[in-house]
Amino acid sequence: MANSRRDFLKKGIGLASLSVAMPHLWLRTAMANARGTSTDKTLVVVQLGGGNDGLNCVVPFTDGAYFDNRPTLALQPGEVLPISGTHGFHPSMASLLPFFEAQQLAVVLGAGYPQPNRSHFRSMDIWHTAEPIDVEQIGWLGKYADLHLAGAGELSAINVGGTLPKSFNANDVVVPSITSLQAYQFLTDPVYAGDSTNQINTFLSTNTRASATGDELALSGTAKSAYMGSTELQTAAGGYSPMATYPTSRLGMDMQFAAQIILAGVGTRVIYVSTGGYDTHANQEGAHANLLADFANSVAAFQTDIVAQGAGDRVTVMAFSEFGRRVEENGSAGFDHGTAGPMFLLGNGIAGGIFGEQPSLTSLDTNGDLIYTVDFRTVYSDILGTWLEVDAAEILDGQFTPLGTFKTT
């Protein structure tokens, strides 16, 4: 029986990174295999792993309960950067304020889901699959890929990093995880540089055998696709020069690579970037400030770069964390796992402003946590239906009325 790509991958057969040189014939083949155009809309997802403290990120600085519950860690009204009469950004997020003022940044308050789970793994699994009750194996972006990116090219969806997020789990589409342009090559021994072409020809001929079946066919098809995608990206992205100053952090470098991929014009529709460190149980103040500065500066540089290079109208960034922190500070100068928190959407196509309602800081759930006011799937629905222009209900297994975070004209 023929195996699907997902069946093959579940059996644990890995795929190595890929190319430094290739014969002219294979170069032409790889470029001919490119699909999509440089005008395709792209979604960039930024995952803030660990549980971002939403109340010290988007601060309800007029709510007395905020100060009552955070006697040492509350940000004072004079410290925050106001975005409304009731809310303000953490001062480390100053680089995002101009985008909010230009109505290119949407802040979604109180994003969460029914029956919240405070486990990092389970809550992230819920956000990745858009299924809060049952355990699902296919990610929400994997469903999108299966329905709309199968046959759209090896680079139609890309994870920037070494570990594929569950969001990209799919049945029919294999999404590459790429740490950098330099690493995404067929690496040959530099001592024998002259033998590079022979090695590549052998690799390609091995993976185009007409007699291949079953797992061998799945492996050869995936290997050949990865090689072609690698060569295509190397060729198209080589002339990139950033038009913004990115942080030298891992997130900054990953966002710059995301911009490089988009500007290469290889038809990438979804890019996923992950960062961590937000599990601030202790000594949160300085650590959280540094994390938010890195996030804001990296995303702001990305948006500045994309706009300066003429691609601003076709890119949207969405940022989320698997949950927020508790309302009340703990005894270790930090906050334990909580529930609802903010999401962010950035781009020229965004109808900027504040969306959703601030969860009450006094009417809490039975565990003393915030009660979500916006189902995160409504944001996904807006992204899928309005931005990526597909049937959101088919992917989310239900109707979720969008918040209107995108411009309609």
N, C-alpha and C positions, 0 to 999 in steps of 0.2 A: 504494500500500500504506500502511495506517495505521502511523504511527510510535509507539513507546512513549515514555514520558516520558524514559527513559534515553537512547534513541536521539536524541531531540531535544536533550537537554542535552549529549551528546557532540559535537554539531555546533557547540557554542560559543555558542548564542544565550542571552544573559544575561537576568536579571530584576532590575528595579530594586527598591529599597526602597519600602515602602509607607506612611498616611491621617491626616489631621488632622480631617476632618469627613465625614459621610456622610448621605445622605437617610434618613429614618426607615424607609422600606420596605427599603432595603438593610441597615440595621442589623438589622431583624427577620430578614431572610434569613440573614445571617451567624450570628446567634445560634441560629437554627433548625438551622444546619449543624453546630453543636457536637456532638461525640460523646464518649463516655467520661463518667466521673463523678469527683467529688472524692475518692472512696474508692479509686480505682485505685492499685495499687502503682506506684511510680516508681523507676527506677534512675538515679543520677547518676554518670557516669563522669568521673574527673579524670585527665587525662594529664599526667605530669611529663616534659616533653620534654627530651632531651639525654643521658639516661643517669644516673640517680640513683645515687650511691655508697651502695649498700645496707649495706656493712660499717661505714660511719660514720653510718648512719641507724638501723639496728637492730644494735647493737654486740655482738659475741661477746666480752665483756670478760674472760672467763676462759680464752680460747684464746691460748696463748703465741705461736702462729704469727701471730696478728693483730698483736701488738706487734713481732715480728721483722721483718715485712714493712713496717711503718709506723713507723719509728723517730722521725719528727718529727710525723706526722699522726694517730697513734692517739689515741683518747680514753681517758683513764685511768679505772679503775674508779670512782674517786671523783667523776668528772664525769658519768657516765651516769645515766639514770633507770631503775633496774632494773624489768623486767617479768617476770623469772624469775631463777633462780639463775645463769643463764649469759648472759642477754641484757638489754640496756637501750636505751632511746631516747636519741638525741642530746639534749643538754640544751635545745636550741631547740624541742623538741617537747613541752614541758611541758604545753601546753594540751590535748594528746590523752591524757595519762596518766589523768585522771579517767574517761574513757570506757573505757579499757582495764580499769581497776579495777572499773568497773561492768559488765564483761563485755558491752560494746556494740561493742568494737573487736576485729577479728580481724587478726592479723599472719601472713601466709603467707610462710614463709622459702623461699629457693631457687627462686623461680619462673623458668621459662625454657622452652626447647623444644629438640628434637633439631637437630643440626647448626647451632649458633648462628652468627649473622651479626653482625659488629661494625660494619656500616654503619648509620648512623642511619636512612637511608631504607628499606633493605631490612628491617631489624629492626622498624621501626615498621609497615611494610607487613604483616609477619607477624602482629604483634599485632592489627592492624586487621582482617585477614581470617581469622585463626585457621587459617592454612595455612602451615606452616613449610617445605614443600618446593616446591610449585608456585606460580607467580605467579598470584594470583587477582584478579579485578576487583571482585567484590562483597564488601562488608564483612560481618562477622558480625552487626552490628546492622542492616545493610541487609537481610540475609536474614530476620532476625526481623521487620523492618518489612514486607517483601513478604508474608510468610506471615500476619502477625497484625495489622498496622496499616493495610493497604490499606482505605480507606473508613472509617477510624476518626477522621477529622478532620484538619484542616490542622496542628494543633498537637500531634499524638500523639507526635512526636519533634522535638526542637529542638537545634541546635548553638548554644551561646553563644559567639559570636566571628565573625570575618569569613571564615574559610576552612573549608569542610566537610571533616571528617576522612574518610579512606577507610573507616573503620568504618561510615559511613552510606551508602556507595555502594549503590544498590539498582536494581532493574529497574522497579518500578512505583510507588514512593513517593518523592516529592520532599521532602527535609527542609530546612526553612528555617535559614539561619544568621543569627542576630540578635545584634547587639552590645549593644543596650540597648532598653528599652521606648520611649524617646524617639526612637530612630533607626528603629524598625520602624513607619514611617508612610508614607502617600502624601504626599510633601512638595510643597506648592504654594508659589507665590511669595507671601511675606507682604505684599508691596506691594499685591497685588490679592486680599486675603483674601475679598472678596465673591464672587470668581469660583471659589472652592474647590469649591463644590457642582457647578458646571457642569463643571469639569475631571473630577471623580470620576464624574459621570454619563456623560460621554463615554468615560472609561476603561472603565467597566463595560459600557456598550452595545457598545463595540468588541470586548470580550472575551466577549460572549455571542451572537455571530452564529451563527445556525443553519447557515449555509453553510460554516463553517470546516471545513477538512480538513487532514490531514497535519501539517506543522510548525506551521501557523497554529493548528490545533486544540490541539496540545500547548502552544503558547505561551499561547493564550487561557485554557486550562484551568488552567495553572500560575499565570498572572497573577491570575485570579479567585480561586483558592484562597488565594494569598498575601494578597490584599487582605482576604478574609474572615477569615483567621487573624489578620491584623494588627488588624483592627477588634475582633474577639472578645477578643484579648489586651488591647488598650487598655482596653476596657470592663470586663473582669473583674479586671484587676490594678491598677486605679487606686487602690484603697483600701488597698493594702498598707502596713503600718508595721512595720519590723523590731523584733524583741524580743531582739536581741543586737547587740553592737558588732562590726562587721566591720572588718578592715584596710582602709586606703584604697588598697591595691595593686590592680592589675588583677585578680588572682585573687580578692581579697576582694570587689571589685565584681561579678565574674562569679558568685561563689557566692551573693551576695545576690540577684542577678537570678534565679538558679536557684530560690532559695526563693520569690521573688515569683511566678514562673511556677507552681510547684507549688501555692502557696496560692491562686492564682487559680481553681483547680478546673476547668481547661479540658481535662482528660483526657490530659495529657502523661505518657507512659509511660517515655520515655528522654530524658535531658538530657546533653549532652556539654560538658565544660569543659576547656580546654587551657591549660597554662602552660609556660614554658621556662626556659632558663638553666642546666640541670643538666650541661652539657658541661664539666666542671671539670678540664681538662687542667693548669691552672696556678693557683697561689695559691688552692687550694680552701677553706682553713679558714674564712675570714670569709664568703666568698660562699655556701658550702654551708650555713653556720649561718643566714644570712639567708633562703635559699631554704626551708629546712626550717621556720623560724619562720613564714614567710608561708603555707606549705602547712598547717601544723598550726593556726595561728590562724584561717585562712579556713574550714577544714573544721569546726573546733570551733565557730565562730560560727554556721555553717550549721546544724549539728546542734542547737545550743542554741535557735536561732530556730525551727526546724521543730518541735521538741518543745514549746516554750512555746506554740506556736500550734495544738497539738492534732493535728499531722500526723506525729508521730514514728513511728507504727506502720506507715506506708505508704511510707517512703522509705529506700533503702539507697544508700550511697556506695561506689564502688569506685575505688581509685587505683592506678596502675601507671606504670612507666617502661619504655622499650624495651629497656634492658639496664642492668646494673650497671657498676662500674668494676673495674679490675685489682686483684688482691690487694695487689700491691707498689706503693708510691708511686714516682713518677718523679722526675727531677731538677729538676722545675719546681714543686715543692711541690703537686703534683696527682696525678691518676690518669688513665690512658688507658682506652680502651673495654674493657669486660669482658663478662660474660655474665649469669649469674643474679642476681636481686635480689628484694627483698621486694615484696609487694602488700599493700594495706590494704582492709578492708571495715568500714564503720561504719554502725550503725543499731540501732534497738530490736529488730529481728528477727535480729540477728547473735548467734551463739553465740561470745562473745568468747574470746580466748586466742591462743596460738601454734599455728599449723598448719604441717605439713611439717617437714622436717629441715634444719638448718644444713649447707650444703655444706662438705665438708672443705676446709680451708685449706692442706693439705699434699698431698693426692691430687688433683692438678689435671689438666686436659686437656693435650693436646700443645702448646697455646699458652700454658700456664701460667695458665689461667683456671679459675674455679669450674665444677664440673659440676652442672647443675641437678638438683634433687631433686623438684620439683613441676612437672608440665606445666601451663602457665598455662590451658590449655583445661579442666582440671578445675575451676578457679575459674569460668570462663565457664559450664561445665555446671551448676554449683551455682546460679549466678545465673539462668540460663535455666529450669532445671527446677524449682527450689525457690521462687525469688522471683517470676519472671515466669510460672511455671506453664505452660510450653510444652515441646514435645519437643526437648530439647537436641541429641540425636543427629541430628535432621533438619537442624539449622542448622550443627552442627560437623562433619557428615559422618563421624561415628564416635561410639563410646561412650567416655566419660571419667567414671570413678567420682568423684562429688563428694567433697570433703574433709569435708563436714558443717559448713560455716561458718555455716549458718543454724539457728536454733532450730527444733525439730520440734513444739513445742507452743505 
